[in-house]
Structures are given as C-alpha cells and as structure tokens.
Amino acid sequence: MTISGAKYKFTNKSIANAPMYIGVYALYDGNTTIYIGKAEGEGGIRNRLQAHKRGDMGRCTQRATAYRCEYSKNPSAREIELLEGYLRRYGKLPRCNERIG
C-alpha cells in the first residue's frame, strides 16, 4: 500500500499550500520513498512538512525532493499500515524511517 494522488515538489512554496488536516505523508528522493510519517497536531500535514524542510527531523528528510499526502481519521494506524506494506514489499523501512525508528 502506498499513498496515491498528486506528488508535489518539496519546496517552501509548495509546502505553504499543503493541507492543514491530519493524515499521513510520504517524502521522496526522486521516485524513491525515503520517509513515511503522520501528522496529528495543529497545522496538520503542513506543519510536519515545514519541520522536515527546516531540518527539525534531521538532514535525511530535509533533502527530500517531493511529497504526497492523504487525509486519515486515524493517522497512527494508517502510518503503521503504510510502513508494514513498505516493509513487506522491500524487506526494509524507507531509509529515513530507519534512522529515527
């Protein structure tokens, strides 16, 4: 399972237009998924993406080139579902998830 839908450039301008709802998101380096995360607090997905862009979550995710996101009523459960699906498919977690998890 992956996040479907539009892929956006990981730029300050694009992130400023990201949704403020709760949900999950994936960060990419080209076409490679490098991180899967959740957003549950105030400001939702936009705030989480801004934190990654600033480097608050480390250099690994700061270097992303694109992102996708989706609304979820239960971001924690959806994040687990996405990470388990990635692990089944590739035998490992996305490289930036491995560094923090």
N, C-alpha and C positions, 0 to 999 in steps of 0.2 A: 504494500500500500504506500502511496505517495500523495503529496499534496498536488492537486491538479489546478488548472487555471493559469492565468497570466503570470509570466515571470517578469519582474521589474529590475531595472538596474539598481545596484546598491550604492546610490548616490544620496547626498544630503537632500537634494531637491526631490527625488523620488520618495525618499523616506518621509519627508514632510507631508506627503499626500497619502501615506499608509493609513490604514484604518485604526481607529482607537478602540475597537471592540476586543473582547477576549478571544483567544483562539490559539492556533499553532502556526509555526512558520518554519521554513527551511531556507538555509543560506547555501549559496553555490559558489564554486570557483569554476567558471565556465559552465559546463554541463554536469560537473561532479558535485553531489551533495556533500557539504562539509559540516553542516550542523543542522540539527532538528531541535526546536525549542518550543516553549509555551509562553503565553502572556496572559496573566490573570489579573493584574492590578490595574490601577488607574492609568489611563492613557493607553492601555492595551498593547496591541502589536506595535504601534508606532513608537511608544516609549522603549520597548525592548530592542527594536531595530536601531534606534538612536543610541542606546547604550552600547550595542555591538559596534556601531560605526565610530563612536568615541574611543573605543578600546577598553571600555569598562569590563568586558568579558574576556579580555586577552587579545593578543595580536592575531591569533589564528582566525577568529571570526571577523576581526576588523578588516581583514584583507579580502573578504567576500566580494564577488563581482555582481551578484544578483540575488533576489529573494522571491519566494512565493509565500502566500499566507491564506488561511481559511478560518472562518468563524467556527467555534466549537462551544457548546454548552458546558462541556467538561474537558477543558484543555489538558489536565493532567492525564486523564485516561486516553485521550487522543494522542498525546505525545508518546506515551508508552506503546500504543498500538503502532505508531509510525516507526519508532525505534526498533521494536521487535520485528516488524516487517523488513526493515533495512538489514537487520542482523541475520534474519533467515535468508535473505537474498544474497548478501555479500559476505557473510561469515564474520563480520566485524561491524562496529559502530562507525558513523561518519567521523572523520579524523579529528574534528574539533570537539565532538562529544567525548571521544576517548581521553582527551587531555583534561577535561574537567570532571568526568564521571568516573 
